[in-house]
Amino acid sequence: MSVKVRFAPSPTGLIHLGNIRAALVNWLFARQQGGEFILRIDDTDVERSTKENEAAIKEDLTWMGLTWDKTFNQSDRFDRYNAVVAELKAAGRLYPCYETGEELDMKRKIQMGRGLPPVYDRAGLSLTDDQVAAYEAEGRTAHWRFKLDIPGKAEWTDLIRGPVSIDLSSVSDPILIRGDGSFLYTLPSVIDDVDHGITHIVNCAKEVPCYVKGTFEYLQLRLEDPDVLFESKIEEMCHFVDKGRRSSNVLVHCTAAVSRSPAMILAYLCHLGDTLENAVKLMGKIVQTNPDELFLQQIAHHFQIKLTATELEKLHSI
């Protein structure tokens, strides 16, 4: 199987170092495997997305050496997404809900107060025509949820974390369409992954629950779900960003303006989740050898996405 991965930034803003970390791991995996690296522009938020940000994202990736084999914009695929939505509605897999944000928040607080997980109660499935008419008379518009198969489990063998199993009753039916008719990223993302033949999903571990829902959306659409690959060391990076000084908020566009070479940044990103000593050693070698042209190729040659048994045991102990 030829590896095909994607990096999918949103042009609602500029990319930061956290984004580049995800792009770097995908790029290294693709190059090490002789596969394809696709740049997908997630611009379904047409009001906030700008061509200026899109151009800046591409400029920053190019400056970092993370060139892509193919690129496309989600905003060019609305007809495809709408066709899938029509199929899901006809099959009863998408159902309308009319709760306000405040009402949903109150439901969650009541559930947690009772020691229960804050999972949506599927009240939308039992709405009568009169109730729907009353809500719409108030000016409410429906948001649409995907009906998961409950009882059921999402199970797969993650290429890094090993066997993973998530009880679907522990998660809410995901909202795929907002009340204003716009898509959340989940549905367009999984449709694109199938249509473009994405073979591996490489992402930070904290994204696992969200993509589980997308995986099941795949299955319900009778589409072939790709291998799910969540790169564990990114999880440590994300925790570092969230708990530290938010270094991820450093914009690459600003960094490029003051830095003469991206190699130091790439070395730092390669060692997030590793020891500071190793990171300093690698950056020291870069200063001595100045391998801008060959640095990424050298890293890709030695890159390994899978953890050793010892590393995996350490990961599960976190």
Secondary structure as UniProt FT lines:
FT   STRAND          4..7
FT   TURN            11..12
FT   HELIX           17..33
FT   STRAND          36..41
FT   TURN            46..48
FT   HELIX           51..64
FT   STRAND          70..73
FT   HELIX           74..76
FT   HELIX           78..90
FT   TURN            91..92
FT   STRAND          94..97
FT   HELIX           101..113
FT   TURN            114..115
FT   HELIX           123..126
FT   HELIX           129..137
FT   TURN            138..139
FT   STRAND          143..146
FT   STRAND          153..158
FT   TURN            159..161
FT   STRAND          162..167
FT   HELIX           168..170
FT   STRAND          175..177
FT   TURN            179..180
FT   HELIX           186..195
FT   TURN            196..197
FT   STRAND          200..203
FT   HELIX           205..207
FT   HELIX           208..220
FT   TURN            221..222
FT   STRAND          227..230
FT   HELIX           232..243
FT   TURN            244..245
FT   HELIX           247..249
FT   HELIX           252..258
FT   HELIX           263..270
FT   TURN            271..273
FT   HELIX           276..289
FT   TURN            292..294
FT   HELIX           295..302
FT   HELIX           309..316
//
